Amino acid sequence: MKKILGITALLVVVCIVTALASDSFLSGYNLENLVRRTALFGIISIGVAFVIVTGGIDLSIGSVVCLVGCGLPWLMTVRHWPMPLALATVAAVSLAIGLAHGLLVTKLRLQPFVVTLCGLLLYRGLARGFTNDQTVGFGAGFKGLRLLSNGEVPIPFVHGFSIPAPWITLVIVAVVAAVLLNRTLFGRYLLALGRNENAARYSGIDTDRMVILAYMASSGLAGLGGLLFVLDVNSAQPVDFGNFYELYAIAAAVLGGCSLRGGEGSIVGVIVGTALMQVLRNAMTLVTTHNNIEFAIIGAVILCGVVADELVKRYSARRRAARELGEG
């Protein structure tokens, strides 16, 4: 809870400073775009949070976003598949990717870093292959489907205000994820696995199954994110669509309280962390002319999160040792 309050306070400070530095920050267009982007990145950040809670990592998120974002319009406009079949196919592919990652990590005992790094290269390469490295999109068609990402939902009893449609999806995903993580055996087992895998296994938890489900959740939500991202912009270029999105997702999860050691995480924190990342990105665009330092900021954020996590762990260990010594 303290981490969430701290990151929320930092988000408020950054918003105030950016608003004072740029009149455009509080404009309707900028706020709407900021809220929409937060929702889109929040979905993929929640997915990677499940993997981080187990003590793993998923570097393939951006490439899964690219594979789905290019694959869906390619199937529907180039191959002329029916919409339901195309949607079912990209959903199945997303889940199959997570299943493959989980099996490689649990059954062959490969390092998650290596498995998902190979996925990062493989899935973007596939997207560039079947599209022949050409831009794919929906053109003027499928306007109803595109409302899932660029539509707005009116707020009941509040005239003139609406919520970007991706926020409805984010809220649904966040509620389901929070219930799974905090109110079910699945969540308890997942947290126990992240804290101590051997202890979890000896206590009767099917740790392999938990890891596989975590990777399926990550790639499945990355696929959902890829769907919404491409519906938002209406087209995708496989060479750069979804580039580095895994960094935004990991940074948001770490900022939101997910320990890279595993065993700790908060869905609300992940959403607040995502909002902070997007506000920082927006501030660099509005306030400075140095957009090229964006990835330096992301790297610094992840490093600060890891350092803070290590310091908190050491402080907690010292307090626990002092308490045990006092009781003895």
N, C-alpha and C positions, 0 to 999 in steps of 0.2 A: 504493500500500500504506500509506503514512504517513497518508493521509486516512482510510482505513478503520480503521486502528488508533486514530486520534484520535477519530473519531465513535463507535467502540465503547467507548472509555474514557469518553466523555461519557455514553453510554447507561447504562453501569454506575453512574456517579456519580448520575445522575438517579434510577435505580431505588433505590439505597441511600437517598438523601435522602427519596424519596417513601415508602419502607417505614418509615423512622424517624418520618416525620411522620403517617402514617396506618396504623392496624392493619389496615384493610380491603384494603390494596394486595396483601398476600401471601395473601389468602383464595383458596380454590380457585375460587370463582365469578368473582372479579375477574380472576385470572390466566387462566382459560379464555377469558373474554370478550376480554381483551387480546390473547391469542395469536390468537384467531379474527379479530379486527379487523385485526391486523397482516397476517395472511395475505391477507385480502380486499383491503386497500389496497395490499399489496405487488404483487399481480397487475397492477393498473392503473398502479402506479408504474413497473414494469418496461416496460410499453408506452410510456409517455411518455419513458422514458429513451432509447429508440431514436430518437425524433424529436429530442430535445435533443442527442444525439450528432452529428446532421447539422447542428446549428446552428439548428434550427427550434424551434417551440413548438406545443403542442396544447391549446387552451383549451376544447375541446368535450367533454372526457372525461366530466365530470359529466352533461352532457345526453345523451350516448350511453348512460351508465349508466341514466339516467331512461327513455330511449326503449326500451331492451331490458327494463328492470325493469318497466315498465308494459305493454309490448307483449306479452311472453310470457304473463302471466296473462290479458290481454285476449283474445288469440288462443285460449287453451285453455279459458277458462271462459265468455267472452261469445260468441265466434264458434264455439266448440266444434271447433276444429281438432284433428286427431290430434297427440299429443305430438311424434313425430319431425318432422312437417311444421312445427310451430310452432318447434321448436328450430332446424331448418335455415333457416327464414325469418329469425329474429333474427340468426343467425350470418352469413347472406348480407348482410343489411342492414348489420351492423357493418363487414364487410369492404368493402362498396360505399362506405360513408361515407369510409373511409380512402383508397380508390382515387380518389374524387372530390376529396378534399383534396389528394392527391398530384398529380393532373393539373392542378388549379387553380394549385398552387404552381410546378410545373415547366413546364407548357405555356403558361399565361397570365402567368407570372412575378408572380403576386399574392403579397403578403406573408403568411407563415403566420399571423401575428397576426390579420390581417383575416379570412382564410379561416376560421380556427377560431373566432374570435369570432362570426362570422355563424352558424357551426354551433351554437355554444352556444345562441343564441337560437332557431334554426330547429328543432332536434331536440326541445327541450323544448316548443316551441309545437305541434309535431306530436303529441307525446304528450298534451298537454292537449286537443288537438282531437279525436283519435279516442276518447279515454276520456270526453269531455265533462266534463273536470276532476273526474271522480269517482275515488274510491279503487278499485283493482282488486287482487284477490288470489286465492289458491288455495283459501281456506276450509279445510275438513277433508280435502280430497282431495290426491292426488299426493304422498303421504307418502314413497314410494320416491324420487322425484325430489328431494325436499327434503333427503334424507340427504346429497346432494352438498355441502350447506352447513352443516346443523346436526347432521350425524352425527359419529361419532367412530370412529377406527380404533385397535384395541388394539395396544399395543407388544408384539411377540413376546418371550416369556420374561420379561416384566416384569408381574407381577400387579398389577391395580388401576390401571394407568396407560394412558392412551390419547391419541391425537393428534387434534385437531379436523380433520375431513375437508378443509376448505379448505387446510390445510397440505400435504396430498398434492398438490393441484392446484398450489399455489405452488411446491413443490419441482420438479415436472415442468416448469413454465413457466420457472423459474429455471435449471435445468440446460440446457434447450434454448436459452434466451436466452444463457447464458454460453458455450456451445459455439459458437453462431452468431457472437457478438461477438469471441471470443478465438481460435477455432480454425479459422475458415473464411475463404475469400476475401471472402465477403459482409461479415464483420465488419471485415476489413482495409480494404476499400473504403469502408465506412461511416465508419470513423475517419479515413481519408484525406480523404474528402469534407468532414467536419467541420473538419479542420485547414486545408484550402485547397481550395475547390471548383474554382477554375480550374486549379490544378496537377493535381488528380485527373482533371479532364476532359481535359486535354492529354496525360495519361499513358495515356489509352485507357479509363478507367472510365466506364461508362454512369451518370453521376450522376443523371439523371432517374429511371432505374429504381430506384436505391438510395433516393432520397427517397420515391418512391411506395410501395415496400415498407416503409419505416420508418413511414409514416403508416397503412398497412394493419395493421401490427403493433400500433400504438398503439390504433387504433379497434377492432381485433379483440379485444385484451385488455380494453379498456374494456367491450366487449359481454359478454365472459366474466365480468368483474367485476359487471356489471349483473345477469346471470343469478344469480350466487352471492349477491349482496346481497339480491335479492328473495326467493330461496329461504330466506335466513336469517331475514328478518323476516315473510315470508308475505304481505305486501301492500305496495302502493306508492301514494303520493299524488303525481300528476305535478307539482303545484305546487312541491314541495320535495324530492322523492326525488333523491338524488345532488347536491344543491346544494353547490357549492364543492369537490366532490371533486377537481377538477382542481388546486386549490391544494394539497391534501394530497399529491397525486401529484408535482407539480412540486417542492414543498418537499423531499419525501423524496429525489427524484432529485438535487437540488442538494446536499443534506446528504450524500448518499452518494458524492459525487465527480464527478457529471456537470457539466461546465462549460457554462454557458449560451452560451459562444462556440462550442461544438461541438468534436468531435475527442477527447473524453475521457469515459470512463464506466466504471463497474464494477457488475455485477449484484449481487454480494455487498454492495457499498456501498449500493446502492439499498434492499436488504432491511433493512440495519442502520438506514439513514435512516428508513425507514418505521416500524420499531420505536420509534425515538426520538420520532418525531412522535406516535405513539399513546400512548406512556408520558407525554409532556408533556400530551397531551389528558386522559389519565386522572388525572394528578396535579392538574390544575386542577379536576377534578370532585371529587376526594377531599379535597384539602388546602385549597382556597380556595372562596370563595362567588362568585368573579368569573369565571363561565363566559363572560361576555360579552366577555372580552379574548382569547378563543381565536384569533380571526382577527388580532388585533394580534400575537400570538406567531408565527403563521404568516408574516405580513408581515416581522417582524423576522428570522425564520430565513432567508427567501429573500434579504433585503437583506444579511445577514451572509455568506451563501454567495457572493453576487455580489462583495461587497467583498473577501472572502478570495481569490476566484478572480483578481480584478484585481491584488491585491498579489503573489500568487504568480507571475502572468505577468510583472509588472514585475521582480521579483527574478530570475526565470530569465533574462529578457532581459539584465539587467545582468551576470549571471554569464557568460552566453554571449559578450557583447561584451568583457568583461574577458579571458576566455580567448583569444578570437581576437586581441585586441591583444597579449597576452603571447606567443602563438605567432608573431605577425608581427614 
